[in-house]
C-alpha cells in the first residue's frame, strides 16, 4: 500500500490518500458512495517515452475520486545508525513521488489584479474556508474581517466597523440596501456576542453579498474610472 499527500480536487482539503489500481495506465470503474452510480475513469500516459504511473485515489474526507499521474524516483538519505556512536550513519533509500498531476485539478482562486493585495488574500481565505466546509461561525468571522479590510481600502472613516459601513454609504460607495446588508455581515461576525450562531444559510447569503459588494466597490468602480479618464 502506497500513500500520497494531495489537495483533493473536489473538496480542496490536504489529505493522505491510498493509491489504487496503480499501473502505467489506469482504467478503473469507481462507485459514487452517495448515489451508488458507477463511472469509468481512464488515465493514459502523458507523453510517449515518459515513465509515468497513474492511480485512482479516494479522498478520505469527501470520498470523491482523484486520478493521479506521477513519477516515482529513488532518493538516498542518511540516518543515524548506532545512536551510541555519534557520527555513525547508514544510507536509507526511499521512493518519492515527483511531477504529480491530478484530475480534477485545483483551480486557483483568481482575484482582480487591481484589488489591494491584503483584500485579495483575505477573500481568498474566505473561499478556501467555504470549500473546506469550515464551521459557519468561523467563516462569518473571516467574512467580517474581509469587509473591514475593504472598508479601510476605500478610506471609510471611523474606528469601528459600523461607522465604516455608514461612511461607505455616505460617500456613495454602496447603496442603501447594500448598506443594510453590510451591517448584517457585521452582526454575523460577532454572532457570539449577539447570542445566536451563524448558520450555513447565513454564510451562503453573506458570501453572495460579498461577491456583489466587492464587484461594485472595486472591480466595477475601477472599470468605470478607466473608461472616463
Secondary structure, DSSP 8 states (H G I E B T S, - for coil): --EEEEE-TTT--EEEEE-EEEESSEEEEEE-TTT--EEEEEE--SSTT---EEEEEE-TTT--EEEEEEEEEEEEEEEES-TTSTT-EEEEEEEEEEEEEEES--------TTS-HHHHHHHHHHHHHHHTT--HHHHHHHHHHHHHHHHHHTT---SSHHHHHHHHHHTTSS-HHHHHHHHHHHHHHTTTTTT----HHHHHHHHHHHHHHHIIIIIIHHHHHHHH-
